[in-house]
Amino acid sequence: MSTAPRIAAAKRDWGHDERGCTVLHIDMDAFFASLEIARHPELANKPVIIGTGNRAVVSAANYEARKYGINSAMPASRAHQLCPGGVFLPVDHHYYSQISRDIFGTIFSRVTDQIEQVSVDECYMDVAGALLEWGSPLRIGAWLREQVRARHGITCSVGIASNKLVAKMASTNAKPDGMLLIPVARQAEFVQMMPLRGIPGIGPALERRLDEHGIDSVKALAEIDLPLLESIAGSRITAERLYNVARGLDARPIVTHAPEKSIGAEHTFPQDVSDAASVCGLLRRCCDDVASTLRRKGFVARTVTVKLRFPDLSVTTKSLTIEQPADSASALLPVTLRLLRAMLDIPADATPARLPRAIRLAGMSVSGLSDRATTVIQPTLDDVLAESGADGHVSTTQTRLRGAEEALDAIRGRFGSGSAQLGI
Ligand SMILES: [Mg+2]
C-alpha cells in the first residue's frame, strides 16, 4: 500500500502522444482489502482494514478506511481508535498470492514476458515488443485493467511513460482505478509539479537535507546545478540521480527474472511398488515433463531434487546442484537416478531389480532457474576435448540430445504428451 503523496491536479489529461512511452507501471488498488471485498461483497462501501490483533500492523486499508487517516504499517490498535466501526480482517497471504499468480500468469503474461514484478501486486512492464500485436500502450493498459476487473472484481491503476520513474509516479497519481499517460515531452513538467516526497527514493532524511538548502520542491531541485547538488547530497551518484529525476529522466532497465522458483512433477503409484523399473520409469517421465516445461518457459535449471514417499507416509528429499544448467531430460535423468540410488543406499555398481524399500510416491523437481537466453552454458572441457570435430566445431552429446528433445516437443504438441519419448 503506497503512502506516496498524490496531487489532484496531476490526474488529468496530459495529451495522447504515446511515442516512446513503452513502460507501464501497474499497481493494484488497495489489493488485500479489495480482494476481501470481492469475496465478501457485503463489505463494499465499509472501511475495511487488513490486520487484526493487539500487536498487528495494518497491511492494507481500502479507500473508505483511508478517509479516517488509516494507512499501512500503522499499528492495528491505532487504526481501531481512528475507526472503531471499521471491519478488521486477518491477513490471508495464501489467498492473495494465489490471485496474484493468476493476475501475472494468466493476464499480464499474455502481453509480454518483459515484466519486472516488484511485489505481490505491482510490476513494471516493457511493452515495446508487444506494440506490433497490440497497437498502443494505452490499449494494453485498458485491456489489463479490464481483465483484472472481469476476472477478480478488483481495480488496478496504470501509469504509462518512457521510463520506470515517471510510469510509477503516473500510476500513483492515477489512483484509484485510473490510467495516466505522461508523454515524453511533458515528463519534466509532470515531475516538477510534485513535492519532493512524491519522488520514489526521496525519504524524510534527504528531504530534510534538501530543505536545509532551500530546496522544497522538485521544481526547485531542477534549478540546482550538478556540482552544487553533489555538495548537498554528499555523493556524485545521489547527485546525478537527483539531477535526472528532477527532469523526469531514469535510465534503469526493466529487470525480468524467472517468476517461478521451481518446476516439478510427481506421481503416486496406485499400489506401493518396489521394482526398480517402475520407479525409474516414473522418474524418467517426470524428467521428461519437467524438461519440456523448462524449454517451453525458456528456463534452464541448476538444481535437481528427488522426492520419495514411503508406505508409512514418511517423505525424504535429496538435492544436487549440477555443473551445467540444463533443460533436457537427457541431462536431468542421470542426476535424478544418482539421487535415487543415494537415497536408497544402492551402491553405484549394483543394479537390483527390486529396491530395498517400497515406494508410494516418486517425483523430481528443478530449481535455481534462470532465463536460457541470458545464461551462459559452456560445454565442459571434457566435452570439448572428446567431441570437437575436424573443423573445430563443437557439437556435444548434450546439445545433440537436447535437439532431439526439442523435436519431440513439436510431436507432443501435435499428438499429446504421451506420444513420444526419447530412448535415453
Ligand atoms: Mg498496490
Residues whose N, C-alpha, C, O or C-beta is under 5 A from the ligand:
A	BS01	MG	D27 M28 D29 A30 F31 D121
